[in-house]
Amino acid sequence: MRKLTNLPLMSSVIETIGNTPLVELRQLSKVLNLSGKLLAKLEFFNPGFSKKDRVALEMIQTARKEGLLKPGQTVVELTSGNTGTGLAIVCRALGHPFIAVMSRGNTIERAQMMTALGAEVVLVDQASDSHPQQVSGADLELVELETKRLVTTHEAFRANQFELISNVLAHERYTGPELWEQSKGAIEVFVDFVGSAGSFTGVSRYLRKKSPDIRAYVVEPAGGAALSKKVVSQISHKIQGGGYGMSHLSLLEKNLVTGYLEVHDQEAIEATQLLASEEGIFGGFSTGANLAAAIHLLRTKEVGATIGFLVCDSGLKYLSTTLFSTQES
């Protein structure tokens, strides 16, 4: 049981962001007969139940310090739901109205949560050839257009998670150091399903400073591995929060990339379910993608290694999907 002694009284919920637990997946490794260690960082311990709370806090605090965000000014950003949830929490605490712009292809739980947290949520219809609950690059382009319109209309600050370096710094300054310290410097490999590339670049930057030999792998959806310059044969997939078929991400530092890994929808789903049933850790699709990639590495080129990854968000955000359904996915 976790000790609750000597915990400080906090003046705001945003002070609870970060310092999430790191758990070794001993039972799962035993069941799968893996040689090596899997270390899962439970980002759903953040108040918005995802790693994006860190990014939201860093973007807003940095913008305020630099004078880019004025007191009481409206904040607007596109989101698959997690960044928007983090921004809803941070903006409410710091006195900024927040408008979240999201594709209808993302889960309804996220829109409901952002609304409950005081955000205005604008849902954008999907492109004509997109599938429900699967957000494509075309869907994201439509969300981007609406976001730009709202920024102009409201004279708002754009918390652009795909462009602001504070996204990377949130993970370089905090997530990476936490991983290193909690693992006592044992981590040898980091894998990350890439959305904006903030967590991949930020964590990898820090870990490489501590040990130049650390390997870092980008995880992409099978058929949509645009970052590794493969032909995109599948415009949509079930792994929400990334893999939009974008061949360029401004925050991705390619010199940090050891290699690229592809994960199929079903592999991500099965890994997510296994993580829940064997370890009691209830993550979402991207968490499953990270775990599936890590398992693959322990069975191939990284046998015996200690691999770290993020449990990006909570499975509670996917109850309307087939992720934990007893029916065939």
C-alpha positions, 0 to 999 in steps of 0.5 A: 500500500502506498504511504500517505504520510508527509504529503503536502496540502496543495492549493490547486489541482494543477499541483497534482500533475506529474510524479506518476508511479512507475510499475514493473510488469512482473506478472505479465512478463512471467505469463509471456515468458519474456526475457527482460523487464517492462516498466510502465509509467502510469500517466492516468494518475494525473488529474485528467487521467493522461500524460497530456496534463503535463503538456497543458500545464507547461504550455499555459504557464510558459505562454503566461510567463512570456506574455503570449497569453493575457489574463482572462484570455480565451484558449483554443486548441484541437484535441483528440480529448486528452490535451483538451482535458488537461487544458480544461483543468489548467485553464479553469484553475488559472482563469482562462475560458477554454474551447476544445475542438475535436473530431466526432471520431473520438470517443464521447467520454472525452467530450463529456469530461471536458464539458464537465470540467468547464470547457466549451467543446466543438465537435467537427464532423468526420470526412466522408470516407472516415470510419466512426471511432477512427480519426484519419488525417483528413478528419484532423485537417477539418478540425484544424480549419475549425480551430483556426476559425475559432482562434480568429473569432475569439482573439484567442491564444492557440495552445498548439501542441503540434508546434509549441516547444513547451510540449517537448519541455514538459516531458524533458523536464519532468517525465524523462527525469522521473523515468530515470530516477524511478528506474534507478538508471536501469532503463535501456529502451523507451518506446512511444506511440507518436501523436504530436511527438512531444513525449517521444522527443522530450523523454528521449532527449533527457534519457540520452543525456543520462546515457547515450546508449539508450535506444528510443523507438517510434511506434506507429499504426500498421498501414499508417507508418508515414513517419518511417516513410512507408506508403500509407495504405490504411487512412484510419485505425483504432489507436486514437491519439496519433498515427494520423498519416502525417509524414512530418511532425515539427516536434519529432527529432529524428536523430533520437530515433533508433527505429520505427515499429508498426502495431496492428489494431488487434495487437494493441487491443490484445495488449491493452486487455492483457495489461488490465487482466494480468496487472490491473492496469486499465489503459487505452489504445495507445498504451496497448500499442506501446506495450505491444511494441515493447513485447515485440522488442523483447522477443527480437532485437532487445532480448533481455533489455529493460524497456520503459513506456507510458500508460498514456491514459485511462481505459475509462475514456474508451468504454464506448468502444470495443476495446474492452468489449466481450464481442470480437473487435 
